[in-house]
Amino acid sequence: MEPKLVILTLFLLVCSTVKADGYIRPPPRETLHFPWSPKPSSHPQQVHISLAGDKHMRVSWVTDDKSAPSIVHYGTSPGRYSLMNQGESTSYSYIFYSSGRIHHTVIGPLEPNTVYYYQCGGQGPEFQFKTPPAEFPITFAVAGDLGQTGWTKSTLDHIDQCRYDMHLLPGDLSYADYMQWRWDTFGELVQPLASARPWMVTQGNHERESIPIFKDGFVSYNSRWKMPYEESGSNSNLYYSFEVAGAHVIMLGSYADHDEYSDQYHWLQADLAKVDRKKTPWLLVLFHVPWYNSNEAHQGEGDSMMETMEPLLYAANVDIVLAGHVHAYERSERVNKGNSDPCGAVHITIGDGGNREGLAHKFKEPQPRWSVFREASFGHGELKIVNSTHAYWSWHRNDDDEPVRSDQVWITSLVSSGCIAEKSNGLRKFLMEP
Ligand SMILES: [Fe+2]
């Protein structure tokens, strides 16, 4: 083997096995076995959907056939497609791997709360999805750090059993970790859910997959999981926003530059300035590395982002922050600058979707005052926003393969508090003078 190849192989091996922290994780469940099930080369694989601006949906899929068309036929009756749109396609290569053709086609305008039937590329099976509602109530399923193990399957099965409108994923999707075919198996694993409800995702460290000199970061992630960044005025797939029902949701990039001179910071200022709380009373933010974390795993990793961006989120009256990365569950009180603050955001860490690295068992003692509930178990969350003032959050532990509701709380919006008027000067300072 050539010396360059040996070095590259060793690098990949180290990258895929190294753990950033010193604690001992419990035995994880095995990575799932995916039997080879060949399909006609032009048939769609790994179908998933995501919101793409107001009343539009992006349908994404992969074909082995590189010349398969990027068209989606759709309609509101099974087998009868009165509408069609043409999209775009891409592909990428990664060392010895070549991806299939990755198609992204935006369809719409769509009616809210409506089931659509669709076919990708004019061939293969029919899929269906339901669009989110235009008004409250709306329910989000939330699970990060998914991977593709027996625990992932358990989490996905539980989410499938609940009535929800959209999946929010705060980073670490496939745990492909440079092995590109694992992106394909992950796409197949999540297809039953991700083809039926929009999956809105942001990146984690396992999406980076950069190799100095050889490969830039996020090549696979950006090619496969295109999110509505252009639609929200961002210049990067690593951070974007969207509005659904009465919620403005911001997906930030823990692994994109985030200092106050960065593009991401300036985009965030501009995006927050556009939020109209009369139209979207709830303001949610997701990113991968938690800022409020009393687990021993990944301590301090979110500090630099928190230092620059927490004042911005606080001034803008963000209601809830959802993060992943730590493989455990934790919910805070409303907090700011490290302390409880009735005008700050509720921070929830939910990096416990079920990946192959196992759980982060060790929490720091004593439990900080801001930390309300913490537990190292796999599971998923559900956020039901009932109206402009009240939302119900619940966390469902995977207990012996049963979803057990283990933490639950009613959250009242900052719109219904005196915080917004109180902070209006602070907001002006941050948002009007970039
Ligand atoms: Fe992570």
Residues whose N, C-alpha, C, O or C-beta is under 5 A from the ligand:
A	BS01	LIG	D172 G204 N205 H325
